[in-house]
C-alpha cells in the first residue's frame, strides 16, 4: 500500500492516471497531454507500474498502458477501511466469510 501512495504523491503521476481513466494509451499519447519529455513520462509510468497501479501490454512496437483498477481500488480501500465504520464492517464480514448486508 505504501508504494501506491508514494506513486500517487507526485502530481504528474496522478494526471497520468487521470488520462488513463479514459482508456489505454501509449507513452506518446500520454506525453501529448504534458509539457514534459517522453522519457520523463516513461519514468513516471515505471513508478506507477512498480506500484502495481498500471499494466503494460506490448502491441507490435508499442507499449500500451492501462490502469490496474483493482490494485488502485484495493490500495485505497485498504487505507480507508480503518477510518470508515461501514468499510470496517464489510471487511470483518469478508474475513468471517459472510455476505455484507
C-alpha positions as CSV (number, residue, x, y, z in Angstrom):
1,X,0.0,0.0,0.0
2,X,2.8,2.5,0.8
3,X,4.3,2.1,-2.7
4,X,0.9,3.0,-4.2
5,X,0.7,6.2,-2.1
6,X,4.3,7.1,-2.9
7,X,3.5,6.7,-6.6
8,X,0.4,8.9,-6.4
9,X,2.2,11.5,-4.3
10,X,3.5,13.1,-7.5
11,X,1.1,15.3,-9.4
12,X,2.3,14.2,-12.8
13,X,1.5,10.6,-11.9
14,X,-2.0,11.5,-10.7
15,X,-2.5,13.3,-14.0
16,X,-1.3,10.2,-15.9
17,X,-3.8,8.1,-14.1
18,X,-6.5,10.6,-14.9
19,X,-5.7,10.4,-18.6
20,X,-5.6,6.6,-18.5
21,X,-9.0,6.6,-16.9
22,X,-10.3,7.4,-20.4
23,X,-8.8,4.2,-21.7
24,X,-5.4,2.6,-22.6
25,X,-2.8,4.8,-24.2
26,X,0.8,4.7,-25.5
27,X,3.6,6.8,-23.9
28,X,3.4,9.2,-26.9
29,X,-0.4,9.6,-26.4
30,X,0.1,10.3,-22.7
31,X,3.0,12.7,-23.4
32,X,0.9,14.7,-25.8
33,X,-1.1,15.9,-22.7
34,X,2.1,17.2,-20.9
35,X,4.8,19.8,-21.4
36,X,7.3,17.1,-20.4
37,X,9.7,15.0,-22.4
38,X,8.6,11.4,-23.3
39,X,11.5,9.9,-21.2
40,X,10.1,11.7,-18.2
41,X,6.7,10.3,-18.8
42,X,8.2,6.8,-19.2
43,X,9.9,7.2,-15.8
44,X,6.6,8.2,-14.2
45,X,4.9,5.2,-15.8
46,X,7.7,3.0,-14.5
47,X,7.0,4.2,-10.9
48,X,3.2,3.6,-11.4
49,X,3.9,0.1,-12.8
50,X,6.3,-0.8,-9.9
51,X,3.5,0.2,-7.5
52,X,1.0,-2.0,-9.4
53,X,-1.2,0.9,-10.5
54,X,-0.8,0.4,-14.2
55,X,-0.5,-2.5,-16.6
56,X,1.6,-2.5,-19.7
57,X,0.9,-4.6,-22.8
58,X,3.2,-4.8,-25.9
59,X,1.4,-4.5,-29.2
60,X,3.9,-4.6,-32.0
61,X,6.4,-1.8,-31.5
62,X,4.1,0.0,-29.0
63,X,3.6,-0.5,-25.3
64,X,0.0,0.2,-24.3
65,X,-0.6,1.4,-20.7
66,X,-3.8,1.0,-18.8
67,X,-5.0,1.5,-15.2
68,X,-4.8,-1.5,-12.9
69,X,-8.1,-0.6,-11.4
70,X,-8.4,-3.4,-8.9
71,X,-4.9,-2.7,-7.4
72,X,-5.7,1.0,-7.2
73,X,-9.0,0.4,-5.6
74,X,-7.7,-2.2,-3.2
75,X,-4.9,0.1,-2.1
76,X,-7.3,3.0,-1.4
77,X,-9.8,0.7,0.3
78,X,-7.2,-0.8,2.5
79,X,-6.1,2.7,3.6
80,X,-9.6,4.0,4.2
81,X,-11.1,0.9,6.0
82,X,-9.8,1.9,9.5
83,X,-11.5,5.3,9.1
84,X,-14.9,4.2,7.8
85,X,-17.2,2.3,10.1
86,X,-19.2,0.8,7.1
87,X,-16.0,-0.3,5.4
88,X,-14.7,-1.9,8.7
89,X,-18.0,-3.9,9.0
90,X,-17.7,-5.1,5.4
91,X,-14.0,-6.1,5.9
92,X,-14.9,-8.0,9.1
93,X,-17.7,-9.8,7.3
94,X,-15.3,-10.8,4.4
95,X,-12.8,-12.2,6.9
96,X,-15.6,-14.3,8.5
97,X,-16.8,-15.4,5.1
98,X,-20.3,-13.9,5.5
99,X,-22.0,-11.7,2.9
100,X,-22.3,-7.9,3.6
101,X,-25.9,-6.7,4.3
